[in-house]
Amino acid sequence: MREEILRAEGLRKSFPGVLALDGVDLSLRAGEVHVLLGENGAGKSTLIKMLSGAYHPDEGRILIDGRPAHIRTAGDARRLGIATIYQEFNLVPGLTVAENLWLGRPPRRLGLVDTRRMEREAVPLMARVGVRADPRTPVARLGVARMQMVEIAKALALDARVLIMDEPTSVLTTGEVDRLFEIVRQLRDEGVAIVFITHHLEEIPAIGDRVTVLRDGRSVAEVPAGTPHDELVRLMVGRPIDQQYPRGPHRPGEPLLRVAGLSREGLFDDISFEVRAGEVVGLAGLVGAGRTEVARAVFGADRYDSGQVSVRGRRLPPGDVPAAMEAGLGLVPEDRQGQGLVLGAGTGENLGLVTMRDATRAGFVDRKGQRAAAARVADRLGIRMTSLGQEVRTLSGGNQQKVVIGKWLVAGARVLILDEPTRGVDVGARVEIYQLVNALTAAGDAVLMISSDLPEILGMSDRILVMARGRLVGELPADGATQDDVMALAVTEAEGGRAQ
């Protein structure tokens, strides 16, 4: 048996009104990938924050090499050889790649920050994660996938004995995931103990050795990584889930969203499509294909050079978000924390963000009406919270996503653009979001779903549009299409809007 590096025994942690962890045990061994599995709210984030020094347990203890360890700060964790890559990036957008890699511990020469050394040592670190980037490039200019690789390179720079990876593949393409797994296997072979958190069950046998399952703040099982998916789901949610993609047949109606000839130099060109009432249209493609850029332009958040967007027959002025919202268009952004939520505000306030202007009379907001509407939607979506006043930052990722979607339900949006709607969301909450999508389309609404998760696109779409290099290169009926069909289009050169 491999050497045990870290052991957690009986960890317990409470927050006001919430018992987050209730006697959790975990052991980490050198040269092993230990998968941590559980629904959003099961306690995974609380557990890893204890291991990384962000939280301190109310009860229980953590042992390193068999000796009690007091991890009260992130600095304590670093000194003990524990590095953590969080799901939500811990980067400073205005700083360069090199500055982010050495954030908080820059090399110095004669008392001054040694910028040349930082930049020089950043190059092999970024090369190790398969990214060619000028170390002087501001992180804000990188895409989400490359930001993830900067986070991984930053952890590698610590030369950690324990590496905690929270949803590291959620924004990566298939090729990038393969590269990440190569890095993880290399670190495992070097004797690093790795905690790997994922909601993608198919990744577990590919990368894991053991799995600890958390449910409702308790560790309910430790099983081999080869355990069947159905059994893992049962352990996670306490019940079997019969149908992961519950999309039934739907008869589309009239077009609710029409996009014609939308172009923006350098980003996308001649984008035309429509989404009809009662229909889910999937938008697939590799990271960088232009999907998010098109979605933001359609919603009015970003400009476009030519083309037009119409909602329910009404042409929208370019770059006019209020007009898009008034027409019944809603956008659930890829970055829910940065663009979809006000983290310091309450859950109820976030649910009422979109309708606040309409609920204001003579300078006063109808708080009572807002709270009543928010309460109805929160109940409909099953948002787990102590009250509508609970700060949304303290909710689990899945419940935060429900809030982002829920604010558009409060507003009565008829067309929803969902950009990576289940990123970082567990299998139980995913099914709840899919059921909501079905309910919306059954009521005659329309959904444009952008996703890098091909099983999700195939399972929930009625039609699939594929983008490559800023152009639409094909359309597939979801019935009968395969992942290979989608990828064959996604990797094609785009010429004249047709797959070659």
Buried (B, 14 or more C-beta within 10 A) or exposed (E): EEEBBBBBBEBBBBEEEBBBBBEBBBBBBBBBBBBBBBBBBBBBBBBBBBBBBBBEBEEBEBBBEEEEBEBEEBEBBBEBBBBBBBBBBEBEEEBBBBBBBBBEEBEEEEEEEBBEBBBEBBBEBBEBBBBEBEBEBBBEEBEBBBBBBBBBBBBBBBEBBBBBBBBBBBBBBBEBBEBBBEBBBEBBEEBBBBBBBBBBBEBBBBBBBBBBBBBBBBBBBEBEBEBEBEEBBBBBBEEEBEEBBBBEEBEBEEBBBBBBEBBBEEBBBBBEBBBBBBBBBBBBBBBBBBBBBBBBBBBBBBEBBEBBBBBBEEEBEBBBBEBBBBBBBBBBBBBBBEBBBEBEBBBBBBBBBBBBEEBEEEEEBBEEEBBEBBBBBBEEBEBBBEEBEBBBEBBBBBBBBBBBBBBBBBBEBBBBBBBBBBBBBBBBBBBBBBEBBBEBBEEBBBBBBBBBBBEBBBBBBBBBBBBBBBBBBBEBEBEEBEEEBBBBBBBBEBEEEEBE
